[in-house]
Amino acid sequence: MAERTGIGLRLPHIAEVVATRPPVGWLEIHPENFLANPHAIELLTDLARDYPISVHTVGISIGSADGIDLAHLRRLRDLVDRLDPILVSGHLAWSSIGGTYLNDLLPLPYTADTLRLVAGQLKRVQDSLGRAYVIENPSTYLSLATSTMSELDFLHALVDATGCGLLCDVSNIYLSGHNMGYDPYRVIDEFPAAAVKELHLGGFTSEDDDATPGATVLIDTHAHQVADPAWALYAHAIGRFGAQPTIVEWDADLPALEVLVGEAAKADAVRTQAREERHAYAR
Amino acid sequence: MPTLAEIQTGIRDALVLGDRSAVMPLLLGGLHPEHRLAIHQRHYAASLTRALVERFPATVWLVGSDLVTHAARTFVRDHPPEKPCIAEYGEEFPRYLGAQAGTEALPYLAQFAAIDWHLGRLALATDDSPRVHVIHLDWSLDELMTIFLTENTPEQFALRREEVWLEMYGLRGELRMTRLSDEAASRASGQTQREISCVPS
């Protein structure tokens, strides 16, 4: 597994990454951006000779009431077979219903029925891909009043039911804690640590919260550098989970590649410092 | 208690159609959760509208971004995506754009946007994917598209109404357009690695 932090590889950067081979540990792609782009797949296949690749889906919709899109799953499987990635992951969310794809990661009600559905569909995805499918905690602005358990309890129950791995998006935990009024440090402390396979960091945007006058809401735009409070929470997460493989994501208002590579280097520095402090504490 | 399918259908109706009635009683988030739902509504409309507009650069060049953006906003409401690959979304947009009020003086707009769509796909082609598309046109739109692609604006240009079978070829960012004879067009329609399109003007 990659020692150095990786970056989310977006299409506008791919030619420069091919040409310059920047010093990052690995590359993570959204397959939905590549499946319709044979040229980009060709370039990515070339990069896969030099970098570990991770496939992070945004279109599997593991929580859809009307099931997994099997045609999309087959296309994903073909890409995964071609790239042989080190990880395949997706979100605890849904995106499709009734034949409409909503291009977003939408909240689920956390109930026993949803748990059975997600566990069953996770098994179907893993069976089709022939490998583990790691689940990421969502960014949250809304929850459903019909939920009977917290997101954290749901993740524990999903791991217990399926043995799945988790992708802990540290920025999502900070953002969701801010938006929904809970302590992100407590979530890290109580997260199913043994299941964590990967960490994510990404920038968010602060806006006035029309839902609560005088407050702010954090939007998961991936359009900025990682904010200082998310870096602090990341250091705490390293203390809890160990030096897990990490990806820095940037999806909108893409900066120069060197800025994104700099964010990955910063994650390496935070991780090294957190590890040294941990060792010093142990001595 | 509503089923998961009912909840998700309610959220879809809110995002696509703006009808929040079914889902509002179920939402938590701040003092007025409808404003948090609006974050998802904005994302649906803005992300898909932007994706469509970026998908038709020559059409934006021809008629301006206001017209294309306005049509894209209503298209994402009337024709939501059905698949997760948004790069493949919008194949029906040229016809939709050509049927918009205010485009009556541009009877060739749908066919021009269709060329735009095909060239966008072909620019991404490799040896392992379809790299030749053929389209039937009622205007000399290949000449107009050449002006866009070469950024070489002539002193004068007149669009002619004429029947054209246009073969478009693409490979790793390179694009080429060639007019076909009727006989060649007929032969092309029988070959693999080609797509044939007819968009009414």
Chai-1 contact restraints between the chains, C-beta under 6 A:
chainA,res_idxA,chainB,res_idxB,connection_type,confidence,min_distance_angstrom,max_distance_angstrom,comment,restraint_id
A,E32,B,P84,contact,1.0,0.0,6.0,A-B,restraint_1
A,E32,B,C85,contact,1.0,0.0,6.0,A-B,restraint_2
A,L35,B,C85,contact,1.0,0.0,6.0,A-B,restraint_3
A,A36,B,C85,contact,1.0,0.0,6.0,A-B,restraint_4
A,A36,B,A87,contact,1.0,0.0,6.0,A-B,restraint_5
A,A36,B,E88,contact,1.0,0.0,6.0,A-B,restraint_6
A,N37,B,L124,contact,1.0,0.0,6.0,A-B,restraint_7
A,P38,B,L124,contact,1.0,0.0,6.0,A-B,restraint_8
A,P38,B,T126,contact,1.0,0.0,6.0,A-B,restraint_9
A,P38,B,S129,contact,1.0,0.0,6.0,A-B,restraint_10
A,H39,B,L124,contact,1.0,0.0,6.0,A-B,restraint_11
A,H39,B,T126,contact,1.0,0.0,6.0,A-B,restraint_12
A,H39,B,R172,contact,1.0,0.0,6.0,A-B,restraint_13
A,E42,B,T126,contact,1.0,0.0,6.0,A-B,restraint_14
A,G59,B,P84,contact,1.0,0.0,6.0,A-B,restraint_15
A,A65,B,L4,contact,1.0,0.0,6.0,A-B,restraint_16
A,A65,B,A5,contact,1.0,0.0,6.0,A-B,restraint_17
A,A65,B,Q8,contact,1.0,0.0,6.0,A-B,restraint_18
A,H72,B,P84,contact,1.0,0.0,6.0,A-B,restraint_19
A,I97,B,Q8,contact,1.0,0.0,6.0,A-B,restraint_20
A,I97,B,T9,contact,1.0,0.0,6.0,A-B,restraint_21
A,I97,B,R12,contact,1.0,0.0,6.0,A-B,restraint_22
A,G99,B,E82,contact,1.0,0.0,6.0,A-B,restraint_23
A,T100,B,R12,contact,1.0,0.0,6.0,A-B,restraint_24
A,T100,B,P80,contact,1.0,0.0,6.0,A-B,restraint_25
A,Y101,B,P81,contact,1.0,0.0,6.0,A-B,restraint_26
A,Y101,B,K83,contact,1.0,0.0,6.0,A-B,restraint_27
A,Y101,B,P84,contact,1.0,0.0,6.0,A-B,restraint_28
A,L102,B,L15,contact,1.0,0.0,6.0,A-B,restraint_29
A,L102,B,Y44,contact,1.0,0.0,6.0,A-B,restraint_30
A,N103,B,S47,contact,1.0,0.0,6.0,A-B,restraint_31
A,N103,B,L48,contact,1.0,0.0,6.0,A-B,restraint_32
A,D104,B,H40,contact,1.0,0.0,6.0,A-B,restraint_33
A,D104,B,H43,contact,1.0,0.0,6.0,A-B,restraint_34
A,L106,B,I11,contact,1.0,0.0,6.0,A-B,restraint_35
A,Y141,B,G29,contact,1.0,0.0,6.0,A-B,restraint_36
A,Y141,B,R36,contact,1.0,0.0,6.0,A-B,restraint_37
A,Y141,B,I39,contact,1.0,0.0,6.0,A-B,restraint_38
A,L142,B,L27,contact,1.0,0.0,6.0,A-B,restraint_39
A,L142,B,G29,contact,1.0,0.0,6.0,A-B,restraint_40
A,L142,B,P33,contact,1.0,0.0,6.0,A-B,restraint_41
A,L142,B,R36,contact,1.0,0.0,6.0,A-B,restraint_42
A,S143,B,L28,contact,1.0,0.0,6.0,A-B,restraint_43
A,L144,B,L26,contact,1.0,0.0,6.0,A-B,restraint_44
A,A145,B,L26,contact,1.0,0.0,6.0,A-B,restraint_45
A,A145,B,L28,contact,1.0,0.0,6.0,A-B,restraint_46
A,T146,B,M1,contact,1.0,0.0,6.0,A-B,restraint_47
A,D209,B,G30,contact,1.0,0.0,6.0,A-B,restraint_48
A,D210,B,H35,contact,1.0,0.0,6.0,A-B,restraint_49
A,A211,B,G29,contact,1.0,0.0,6.0,A-B,restraint_50
A,A211,B,G30,contact,1.0,0.0,6.0,A-B,restraint_51
A,A211,B,H32,contact,1.0,0.0,6.0,A-B,restraint_52
A,A211,B,H35,contact,1.0,0.0,6.0,A-B,restraint_53
A,A211,B,R36,contact,1.0,0.0,6.0,A-B,restraint_54
A,T212,B,G30,contact,1.0,0.0,6.0,A-B,restraint_55
A,T212,B,L31,contact,1.0,0.0,6.0,A-B,restraint_56
